[in-house]
Amino acid sequence: MKKKTDASYLKALEKRLLEAEKENSYLKLKAEAFEIAIQIAEEEFKIPILKKSGTQQPKN
């Protein structure tokens, strides 16, 4: 009986891992699409959208 439980637990973990990998792949593609859209908008409208690294927020 224990072997059956271990096998089903392993199968459930494998299924969760597969689902997590699919979601990770989807999120990577989504992030890349947002980056491309921002890059196109910056080029099109000639305005910076993303904060450049190393810059500081203006103080009021």
Sequence and secondary structure as in RCSB ss.txt:
>XXXX:A:sequence
MKKKTDASYLKALEKRLLEAEKENSYLKLKAEAFEIAIQIAEEEFKIPILKKSGTQQPKN
>XXXX:A:secstr
 HHHHHHHHHHHHHHHHHHHHHHHHHHHHHHHHHHHHHHHHHHHHT   S  TT      
